[in-house]
Amino acid sequence: MRRHAVLVLLAMTMAMQKPCIAQADDDFDLERFVEDLFSLQEADINYADFYESLLLLYQNPLNINAASSIELKNTYVLSDQQINNLQTYIEERGKLVTLYELQVIDGFNFETIQKLLPFIMVDSREATTDTRPLIQRVLSERNNYFISRFESILEQKRGFSAPREPDDTRYAGSPSKLYFRYRVSKSNDFSFGFTAEKDPGEALVWDGKSKRYGMDFWSAHALVENQGKFRKLMLGDYQMQFGQGLLFGAGFSVGKGSETVNTTQRISLGIRPYTSVLESGFLRGIAATYGLSPKIDLTAFLSGLKQDATIRESEGDEGPETFFSTVRTSGFHRTAAELSNRRNITERVYGLNITANPHRQISFGTTVVWSQFDVPVQPSQQLYRNFEFRGKSNLNASIYLSYYWQGFSLFTEGAISKSGGFGGVAGFTKNLTSRLALSMVLRNYGINFHTFRGTAFGENSRNINEKGVYWGIKYVLSDKLWLSAYYDTFSFPFLKFRVNAPSTGYDYLIRINYNPRRQARIYAQLRSETKETNAINPDTGKTIVLPGTKNQYIINVEFNAGFDVRLKSRVQWSNYMLNNETTQGAAFIQDASYKFKSWSFSGRMAFFDTKGSQNRQYAYERDVLYAFSIPAYSGRGVRNYLLIQYKAARKLELWARIARTTFYDRQEIGTGLERIEGDKRTEVKFQVRYKLK
């Protein structure tokens, strides 16, 4: 009785204060949440998997009284110590009866709670299982939708013009990009769906012999969960994530960014549906997770995936031998040459994983995976590829552990490959006080460590030929002001692409966030990265290896201007120094968004002036649902876009987007078949989402 009286008093007191803590409302901006996590935007990466998992969680909030540690960790908001404090509080004092109660739990400051609220709910009742037949649950599920999308470049690319000579190659299909998708899913229950895509230049062909059925790429999956002792049953296209991602890291792994502590540790998510349109890197077949006991899970998986590659021949001891050098990951099948590479090789993957969770503070497991190609891999002859994987088959085995001990969240994974190469990663996170958090990650990936789907923490895009130490810190000065920073030092024991010697480097980030009021956000960010790279000695003309340093600065101001208008102003600039030469680049960006009844409008005007590829400016742009746009602002020009969203009915939503880049320093855009004559590039995109429930 006393506890409930305290809670009522706390709620009344906090309700009179500004800012107040309340349930998440329609003002929550999931895209902004993701943008904050991925503040280091340096490439046009597909974020769809990560975005969709957060969107599904937003549409189906966790019951915080029953959520597991993994589910809470997967919000990327809470540290292990905060999760432990929450679960200890519930064990000792009973289930939460209101979200206001979060404020009395040690480590839950205002900023943390505000980020967490969109993904949680409070339900003090005992969890009940939906015993209806699967088909009834599927038919009644609200998260049941169909998406159709059309994209195109209005200016004509050379690849779509008429051939000038009989043997002149052009793209086989139309300049439009088509995308279709259906999915119905419910967390911890089921997921069914398919995705189809045709890239610009690809032809719509129905040909059973070449296994081309209309769209160039098709993907489908069927997943059911918690069927007796089977935790998950998967058929179709899927991903997996175990341990720290050395062997399997599903989807996009959050690495170095403005969230410097909570994103350093990977989460064992197990089997996950694959819903992206990237045409490589996933698994296609069957997988299942079986509960050997309430605390021990066994996962078995089998995959057979055809992938693109150029098949070559060489003379061997017993005559001609076929091989390929690398898997082609672009997914483009527009020309005769690209079509000749289509689905030339088959990769088969078999494996087992055992994960044990004897207590909520400890988890450990092991994974064994066998990969086999039907055509041997023979890397190209460049010296830096001397230790790359070669042959037909690869065997990997790993063990991993995560343990919460006296406020430290410890995690590690070690793995070996058939070559004898070793890869290892270990680290910790620690809330030193309610306002100060610290993280550290060590990694060592051998020059002959071969893993095909690993995405563990690192500087390289692959976990090979790297050693490093990362330190992250986050300090909350007040509810309105906090600081995040990291320092990462790394080395590459062997040669790399465009680095003709073993090399070293380091980078650091400092970001200050200030939210003077609920509808205003300001941050300033500095990132500096120094990496050794090839350079030309001006005296001798020979290639030497020198350190190149890039400094990048961002100032961002966002606020609500009233009348449902939100403005965001951003300036970012950089300089790159190599061999006593300095180049610079800058972008000035103004965004505005407006909501009126069923309509939403977002737009941008950006001016940019850059010199050299190292000073390209990357900035996230709002896009249609499940699509992300992070173009490179390169050269000198202006870029504008307008995004319109209209909720035509309860079940029907429409999007239209147009973006144009005008260059002031060229009269020709792109090269080869992608070349556009002129100084403008205009993109249009239309999307329809229809909800079946």
C-alpha positions in Angstrom: 0.0 0.0 0.0 2.8 2.3 0.9 4.6 1.6 -2.5 1.4 2.5 -4.4 1.0 5.7 -2.5 4.6 6.7 -3.3 4.0 6.0 -6.9 0.9 8.1 -7.1 2.7 11.0 -5.4 5.6 10.5 -7.8 3.4 10.6 -10.9 1.5 13.7 -9.7 4.8 15.5 -8.9 6.4 14.6 -12.3 3.3 15.5 -14.2 3.7 19.1 -13.0 7.3 19.3 -14.1 8.8 20.1 -17.5 9.8 18.1 -19.3 7.5 15.3 -18.1 7.7 11.6 -18.7 4.8 10.2 -20.6 4.0 7.3 -22.9 5.4 7.6 -26.4 3.1 9.4 -28.8 2.7 10.0 -32.4 5.6 12.6 -32.3 8.1 9.8 -31.9 10.4 9.8 -34.9 11.9 6.4 -35.5 14.0 7.6 -38.4 15.6 10.2 -36.1 16.3 7.5 -33.5 18.1 5.4 -36.2 20.0 8.4 -37.5 21.4 9.2 -34.1 22.7 5.6 -33.8 24.3 5.9 -37.3 25.8 9.3 -37.0 29.0 8.2 -38.9 27.4 8.1 -42.3 30.1 7.2 -44.8 28.4 5.0 -47.4 25.1 4.3 -48.9 24.4 1.2 -46.7 21.2 -0.7 -46.6 19.7 -0.1 -43.1 16.4 -1.9 -43.8 16.9 -4.9 -41.6 17.8 -2.9 -38.5 15.1 -0.3 -39.2 12.5 -2.9 -39.6 13.3 -4.7 -36.4 13.0 -1.4 -34.5 9.7 -0.6 -36.3 8.3 -4.0 -35.4 9.2 -3.4 -31.8 7.7 0.1 -31.9 4.4 -1.4 -33.3 4.5 -4.2 -30.7 6.0 -2.7 -27.5 7.7 -5.0 -25.0 6.0 -5.7 -21.7 8.8 -4.4 -19.5 7.7 -6.7 -16.7 8.2 -9.8 -18.8 10.9 -8.8 -21.3 14.1 -10.9 -21.4 17.5 -9.4 -21.2 18.1 -9.9 -24.9 14.9 -8.2 -25.8 15.7 -5.2 -23.7 19.3 -5.1 -25.0 18.0 -5.2 -28.6 16.5 -1.7 -28.2 20.1 -0.3 -28.1 19.0 2.0 -25.3 19.8 0.2 -22.1 23.1 -1.0 -20.7 23.5 -4.4 -19.1 23.7 -2.7 -15.7 20.5 -0.8 -16.3 18.8 -4.1 -17.4 20.1 -5.9 -14.3 18.9 -3.0 -12.0 15.5 -3.2 -13.6 15.1 -6.9 -13.3 16.4 -6.9 -9.7 13.9 -4.1 -8.9 11.1 -6.3 -10.3 12.2 -9.4 -8.4 12.5 -7.5 -5.1 9.5 -5.1 -5.3 7.2 -6.7 -7.7 6.1 -5.8 -11.2 6.0 -2.2 -12.3 2.5 -0.7 -12.3 3.3 2.5 -14.2 6.1 3.8 -16.4 6.7 6.6 -13.9 8.2 4.0 -11.6 11.3 3.8 -13.9 12.5 7.0 -12.4 13.2 5.4 -9.1 15.4 2.7 -10.5 19.1 3.3 -10.2 20.7 4.3 -13.5 17.5 5.4 -15.3 17.9 9.1 -16.1 15.5 11.2 -18.1 17.3 10.9 -21.4 17.4 7.0 -21.1 13.7 6.8 -20.2 12.7 9.1 -23.1 14.5 6.9 -25.6 13.1 3.7 -24.2 9.4 4.7 -23.9 8.5 4.1 -27.6 9.5 0.5 -27.3 7.9 -0.6 -24.0 4.6 -0.9 -22.2 3.6 -1.9 -18.6 1.4 -4.9 -18.1 1.4 -6.4 -14.6 -0.7 -9.3 -15.6 0.8 -12.8 -16.1 1.7 -13.5 -19.7 -0.8 -15.6 -21.5 -0.2 -17.7 -24.6 -2.4 -17.2 -27.6 -3.8 -20.8 -28.1 -5.7 -20.0 -31.3 -4.6 -22.0 -34.5 -1.8 -20.4 -36.4 -3.9 -19.5 -39.4 -6.3 -17.5 -37.1 -3.4 -15.7 -35.5 -2.0 -14.8 -38.9 -5.3 -13.6 -40.3 -6.0 -11.4 -37.3 -2.5 -9.9 -37.0 -2.4 -6.1 -37.5 1.2 -6.1 -38.8 0.1 -7.5 -42.2 0.9 -5.4 -45.2 1.8 -5.2 -48.9 4.3 -2.7 -50.4 4.8 -1.7 -54.0 7.6 0.8 -55.0 8.7 2.4 -58.2 12.0 4.3 -58.7 13.6 5.9 -61.7 16.2 8.5 -62.8 14.6 11.0 -65.2 17.7 11.9 -67.1 18.8 9.3 -69.7 21.9 7.3 -68.8 24.2 6.1 -71.6 23.2 2.5 -70.9 19.6 3.2 -71.9 20.4 5.0 -75.2 20.1 3.3 -78.6 23.3 1.3 -79.6 25.5 3.2 -82.0 27.1 0.0 -83.4 25.8 -3.6 -83.7 28.2 -4.9 -81.0 27.7 -1.9 -78.7 26.5 -3.0 -75.3 23.5 -1.4 -73.6 21.3 -2.3 -70.6 18.7 -5.0 -71.4 15.8 -3.6 -69.4 14.0 -0.4 -68.5 15.5 2.4 -66.3 12.9 1.8 -63.6 13.5 0.0 -60.3 10.6 -2.1 -59.1 10.1 -3.4 -55.6 7.3 -5.6 -54.2 7.0 -6.9 -50.7 4.5 -8.7 -48.5 5.0 -9.5 -44.8 2.8 -10.6 -41.8 4.7 -11.0 -38.5 4.3 -11.0 -34.8 7.1 -10.9 -32.3 7.9 -14.3 -30.7 5.1 -16.0 -32.8 5.5 -16.0 -36.6 6.7 -14.2 -39.7 5.8 -14.9 -43.3 6.7 -12.9 -46.3 8.3 -12.4 -49.7 10.3 -9.7 -51.4 11.0 -9.1 -55.1 13.1 -6.5 -56.9 14.2 -5.5 -60.4 17.2 -3.1 -60.5 17.4 -0.3 -63.1 18.5 -1.8 -66.4 17.4 -5.4 -65.6 14.8 -6.9 -67.9 11.5 -8.5 -66.8 11.9 -12.0 -68.2 10.0 -15.2 -67.6 12.3 -18.1 -68.5 12.4 -21.3 -66.5 15.7 -22.5 -68.1 17.6 -19.5 -66.7 15.4 -19.4 -63.6 14.3 -15.9 -64.2 10.7 -15.3 -63.2 9.7 -11.7 -63.9 11.6 -9.8 -61.3 15.3 -10.5 -61.2 15.5 -11.2 -57.4 13.1 -13.1 -55.2 13.3 -13.8 -51.5 10.8 -15.6 -49.2 10.7 -16.9 -45.7 8.3 -18.7 -43.3 9.1 -18.6 -39.6 7.1 -20.0 -36.6 8.2 -19.7 -33.0 7.5 -21.4 -29.7 5.9 -24.5 -31.1 6.4 -26.9 -28.2 10.1 -27.4 -27.6 10.9 -25.8 -30.9 11.9 -22.2 -30.2 12.1 -21.4 -34.0 11.4 -23.2 -37.2 12.6 -21.4 -40.4 12.1 -22.2 -44.1 13.4 -20.0 -46.9 15.8 -17.1 -46.6 17.3 -16.2 -43.2 20.2 -14.8 -41.2 21.7 -15.7 -37.9 23.5 -13.9 -35.1 25.5 -15.7 -32.3 28.0 -14.4 -29.8 29.8 -11.3 -30.9 29.3 -12.0 -34.6 32.6 -13.6 -35.6 30.9 -16.3 -37.6 27.3 -15.0 -38.0 26.3 -11.4 -37.6 22.7 -10.9 -38.9 21.7 -7.7 -40.6 23.6 -4.4 -40.0 25.8 -4.4 -36.9 26.0 -1.1 -35.1 29.6 -0.3 -34.6 31.4 3.0 -33.9 29.0 5.9 -33.7 27.7 8.5 -31.4 26.3 5.8 -29.1 29.7 4.9 -27.8 28.8 2.3 -25.1 25.6 0.3 -25.7 26.4 -0.6 -29.3 29.8 -2.2 -28.7 28.4 -5.6 -27.6 26.6 -7.9 -30.0 23.5 -9.8 -29.1 22.8 -13.4 -29.7 19.5 -13.1 -31.7 19.7 -16.6 -33.2 17.7 -17.2 -36.4 16.1 -14.2 -38.1 14.1 -13.7 -41.3 16.0 -12.2 -44.3 13.9 -9.4 -45.8 16.5 -7.3 -47.6 17.2 -7.1 -51.3 21.0 -7.5 -51.1 21.5 -10.6 -53.2 24.4 -12.2 -51.3 25.5 -12.8 -47.7 22.3 -14.5 -46.5 21.3 -18.2 -46.1 18.7 -20.0 -48.1 17.3 -23.3 -46.8 16.1 -24.6 -43.4 17.0 -23.8 -39.8 15.5 -24.8 -36.4 16.2 -24.0 -32.7 15.2 -26.7 -30.3 15.0 -26.4 -26.5 17.0 -29.2 -25.0 16.0 -27.8 -21.6 14.5 -24.5 -20.5 18.0 -23.0 -20.4 19.8 -24.8 -23.3 19.0 -24.3 -27.0 20.3 -26.3 -30.0 20.2 -24.7 -33.4 20.8 -26.6 -36.6 20.9 -25.0 -40.1 21.3 -26.0 -43.7 21.7 -23.6 -46.7 22.3 -23.9 -50.4 22.6 -20.5 -52.1 23.5 -19.7 -55.7 25.7 -16.6 -56.1 27.2 -14.5 -58.8 30.8 -15.0 -59.9 33.0 -14.9 -63.0 34.2 -18.5 -63.8 37.7 -18.7 -65.2 40.0 -21.5 -66.4 43.6 -22.3 -65.8 45.9 -25.1 -66.7 46.4 -27.6 -63.9 48.4 -30.8 -63.6 45.5 -32.8 -64.9 44.3 -30.4 -67.6 42.1 -27.2 -67.5 40.6 -26.3 -64.1 37.8 -23.9 -63.4 37.8 -21.4 -60.5 36.5 -18.0 -59.4 38.2 -15.2 -57.6 35.4 -13.5 -55.6 31.7 -13.5 -55.1 30.1 -10.6 -57.0 27.8 -8.8 -54.5 26.3 -5.9 -56.6 23.3 -8.0 -57.7 23.2 -6.3 -61.1 22.2 -8.3 -64.1 21.8 -5.6 -66.8 24.2 -6.5 -69.6 25.3 -9.7 -71.3 28.5 -9.7 -69.2 26.7 -9.4 -65.9 24.1 -12.0 -66.9 26.9 -14.4 -67.7 28.0 -14.2 -64.0 24.5 -14.8 -62.7 24.2 -17.7 -60.2 27.3 -19.4 -61.5 28.4 -20.9 -58.1 26.6 -22.7 -55.3 27.6 -22.2 -51.7 26.4 -24.9 -49.2 26.5 -24.1 -45.5 25.8 -26.6 -42.7 26.2 -26.1 -38.9 25.2 -26.4 -35.3 25.0 -24.0 -32.4 24.4 -24.6 -28.7 23.6 -21.7 -26.5 23.1 -22.0 -22.7 21.5 -19.4 -20.4 21.8 -20.9 -16.9 21.1 -17.5 -15.3 20.0 -14.1 -16.6 23.5 -12.9 -15.8 25.4 -15.4 -17.9 25.2 -16.8 -21.4 27.6 -19.0 -23.3 27.7 -21.2 -26.4 29.5 -22.7 -29.3 29.1 -22.7 -33.1 30.4 -25.0 -35.7 29.9 -24.2 -39.4 31.0 -25.9 -42.6 31.0 -24.0 -45.9 31.5 -25.5 -49.3 31.6 -24.1 -52.9 31.0 -26.3 -56.0 33.8 -24.3 -57.8 37.1 -23.6 -56.0 38.1 -20.1 -55.0 41.4 -18.8 -56.3 42.1 -15.2 -55.3 43.7 -12.8 -57.8 47.5 -12.5 -57.8 47.8 -9.1 -56.0 50.2 -9.4 -53.1 47.7 -8.0 -50.5 45.4 -11.0 -51.2 48.2 -13.5 -50.5 46.4 -14.8 -47.3 42.9 -14.8 -48.6 40.7 -17.9 -48.5 41.4 -20.4 -51.3 39.9 -23.8 -52.1 36.4 -25.3 -52.0 35.6 -25.7 -48.3 36.0 -23.9 -45.0 35.4 -25.0 -41.5 34.8 -22.6 -38.6 34.3 -23.1 -34.9 33.8 -20.6 -32.1 33.0 -20.3 -28.5 31.5 -17.2 -26.8 30.5 -16.0 -23.4 28.7 -13.0 -21.9 28.7 -12.5 -18.1 27.4 -9.7 -15.9 29.6 -9.4 -12.8 29.6 -6.7 -10.1 28.4 -4.1 -12.6 30.6 -5.2 -15.4 29.1 -6.6 -18.5 31.8 -8.9 -19.9 31.7 -10.4 -23.4 34.0 -12.4 -25.6 34.2 -14.7 -28.6 37.0 -16.7 -30.1 37.0 -18.6 -33.4 39.3 -20.6 -35.7 39.1 -21.3 -39.4 40.2 -24.4 -41.4 43.4 -22.5 -42.3 44.4 -22.3 -38.7 43.7 -18.6 -38.5 42.3 -17.2 -35.3 39.9 -14.4 -34.6 39.0 -13.1 -31.2 37.1 -10.2 -29.7 36.6 -9.3 -26.0 35.3 -6.4 -24.0 33.2 -4.9 -21.3 30.8 -2.2 -20.5 30.4 -0.6 -17.1 28.2 2.1 -15.6 30.7 3.7 -13.2 28.0 5.9 -11.8 24.4 6.7 -12.7 25.8 9.4 -15.1 29.1 7.8 -16.3 29.4 4.7 -18.5 32.5 3.2 -20.0 33.1 0.5 -22.7 36.2 -1.3 -24.0 36.7 -3.7 -26.9 39.8 -5.7 -27.9 40.0 -7.5 -31.2 42.5 -9.6 -33.0 41.6 -11.0 -36.4 44.5 -13.0 -38.0 45.7 -12.5 -41.6 44.6 -16.0 -42.4 41.3 -16.0 -40.4 38.5 -16.7 -42.9 34.9 -16.2 -42.0 32.3 -15.5 -44.7 29.5 -13.9 -42.7 31.2 -12.4 -39.7 30.5 -8.8 -38.7 32.2 -8.5 -35.4 33.4 -5.2 -34.1 36.2 -3.7 -36.2 37.6 -1.1 -38.5 37.7 -3.3 -41.6 34.5 -4.3 -43.5 35.6 -7.9 -42.9 37.1 -9.6 -39.8 40.6 -10.3 -41.2 44.1 -8.8 -40.8 43.3 -6.4 -37.9 44.2 -5.7 -34.3 42.7 -3.0 -32.2 41.6 -1.5 -28.9 38.5 0.7 -28.5 37.5 2.8 -25.6 34.1 4.5 -25.3 32.6 6.8 -22.7 29.3 8.5 -22.1 28.8 11.2 -19.4 25.4 12.7 -18.6 26.0 16.1 -17.1 22.3 16.8 -16.7 18.9 15.8 -18.2 19.6 18.3 -20.9 23.3 17.9 -21.6 25.5 14.8 -22.1 28.8 13.9 -23.8 29.8 10.8 -25.7 33.3 10.0 -27.0 35.5 7.1 -28.1 39.1 6.5 -29.0 40.0 3.5 -31.2 43.5 2.5 -32.2 44.1 -0.3 -34.8 46.8 -1.9 -36.9 46.8 -4.1 -40.0 49.7 -6.7 -39.8 49.7 -7.4 -43.5 49.2 -5.4 -46.7 45.7 -4.0 -47.7 44.2 -2.7 -50.8 46.1 0.5 -51.7 48.4 0.1 -48.7 51.7 -1.6 -49.7 52.9 -2.3 -46.2 51.7 -3.2 -42.8 50.0 -0.2 -41.4 48.5 1.5 -38.3 45.9 4.1 -37.5 43.5 5.6 -34.9 40.4 7.5 -34.8 38.4 9.3 -32.1 35.0 11.0 -31.8 33.7 13.7 -29.4 30.0 14.6 -29.4 28.2 17.1 -27.2 24.4 16.8 -27.0 22.2 19.6 -25.6 18.4 19.4 -25.5 17.3 22.7 -23.9 13.7 21.6 -24.2 11.6 18.7 -25.4 11.2 20.1 -28.9 14.8 21.2 -29.5 18.0 19.3 -30.0 21.5 20.6 -30.6 24.7 18.6 -31.0 28.2 19.3 -32.1 30.5 16.5 -33.2 34.2 16.1 -34.1 35.6 12.9 -35.6 39.3 12.5 -36.6 40.7 9.5 -38.3 44.3 8.8 -39.2 45.2 5.8 -41.4 48.3 5.0 -43.4 47.8 4.7 -47.2 49.8 4.7 -50.4 51.2 8.1 -51.6 53.6 9.2 -54.2 57.0 10.6 -53.2 57.2 13.9 -55.1 61.0 13.7 -55.3 61.4 10.1 -56.5 58.0 9.4 -58.0 57.9 6.1 -56.1 55.0 4.8 -54.0 55.4 5.2 -50.3 53.1 4.6 -47.3 52.2 7.7 -45.3 49.6 8.6 -42.7 46.5 10.4 -44.0 44.3 12.3 -41.5 40.7 13.3 -42.0 39.0 15.7 -39.6 35.2 15.9 -39.8 33.0 18.5 -38.0 29.2 18.6 -37.6 26.9 21.1 -36.0 23.3 20.2 -36.0 20.3 22.3 -34.6 16.8 20.9 -34.7 13.7 22.5 -33.2 9.9 22.8 -33.4 9.1 26.1 -35.1 5.4 25.9 -34.2 2.3 25.2 -36.4 3.5 21.6 -36.8 6.7 22.8 -38.6 10.0 21.2 -37.6 13.3 22.7 -38.8 16.8 21.2 -38.8 19.9 23.1 -39.8 23.2 21.4 -40.2 26.6 22.3 -41.3 29.4 19.8 -41.8 32.9 20.2 -43.1 36.1 18.2 -43.3 39.7 18.4 -44.3 42.1 15.6 -45.4 45.8 15.9 -45.0 48.3 13.6 -46.9 51.8 14.1 -48.0 51.8 17.8 -46.9 48.7 18.5 -49.1 45.3 19.4 -47.6 42.0 19.2 -49.3 38.6 20.4 -47.9 34.9 19.8 -48.3 31.7 21.3 -46.8 28.0 21.0 -46.9 25.3 23.3 -45.6 21.9 21.6 -45.1 18.5 22.9 -44.3 15.6 20.5 -43.6 12.0 21.2 -42.9 9.0 18.9 -42.1 5.3 19.7 -41.8 2.3 17.6 -40.7 -1.2 18.5 -41.5 -4.0 16.0 -40.8 -3.3 12.9 -43.0 -0.4 14.7 -44.8 3.3 14.8 -44.0 5.9 16.8 -45.9 9.7 16.7 -45.6 12.2 18.6 -47.7 15.8 19.6 -47.9 18.1 22.2 -49.6 21.8 21.3 -49.4 24.8 23.2 -50.8 28.1 21.3 -51.0 31.6 22.1 -52.2 34.1 19.3 -51.8 37.5 18.4 -53.3 38.8 14.8 -53.4 37.1 11.6 -52.6 38.1 11.7 -48.9 36.0 14.9 -48.4 32.7 13.6 -49.7 30.0 14.6 -47.4 27.4 12.0 -46.3 24.1 13.1 -44.8 21.0 11.0 -44.1 17.9 11.9 -46.1 14.3 11.0 -45.2 12.9 8.4 -47.6 9.8 6.2 -48.0 9.1 3.5 -45.4 11.8 0.7 -45.3 14.1 2.7 -47.7 17.2 4.7 -46.6 19.1 7.3 -48.6 22.6 8.5 -47.6 24.0 9.9 -50.8 27.5 11.2 -51.2 27.7 15.0 -51.8 30.8 15.2 -54.0 32.1 18.1 -56.1 30.3 21.4 -56.1 26.5 21.8 -56.4 23.1 21.8 -54.7 20.8 19.0 -53.8 17.1 19.2 -53.0 14.4 16.7 -52.2 10.7 16.6 -51.3 9.0 13.7 -49.6 5.2 13.6 -49.3 3.3 11.0 -47.3 -0.4 10.7 -47.3 -2.5 8.4 -45.2 -5.4 7.9 -47.6 -7.3 5.5 -45.4 -6.7 3.4 -42.3 -5.2 0.7 -44.4 -3.7 2.7 -47.2 -0.6 4.9 -47.2 1.1 6.7 -50.1 4.5 8.2 -50.5 6.0 10.3 -53.3 9.6 11.5 -53.4 11.6 13.6 -55.8 15.3 14.5 -55.4 17.5 16.5 -57.7 21.3 17.2 -57.7 22.6 20.0 -59.8 26.4 20.2 -60.2 28.2 23.4 -60.9 31.6 21.8 -61.7 30.7 19.4 -64.5 28.6 18.8 -67.6 28.8 15.1 -67.4 27.7 12.8 -64.4 29.0 9.3 -63.9 31.1 7.1 -66.2 30.6 4.3 -68.6 27.0 3.1 -69.1 25.9 5.1 -66.0 27.0 8.4 -67.6 24.5 11.2 -67.9 25.1 14.1 -70.3 24.4 17.3 -68.4 24.7 18.7 -64.9 21.5 17.4 -63.3 20.4 14.1 -61.9 16.7 13.7 -60.8 15.4 10.8 -58.9 11.7 10.0 -58.4 10.2 7.4 -56.1 6.6 6.3 -55.5 5.4 3.8 -52.9 2.1 2.3 -51.7 1.6 0.4 -48.5 -1.7 -1.5 -48.0 -2.5 -3.0 -44.7 -4.6 -6.1 -44.8 -5.9 -5.6 -41.3 
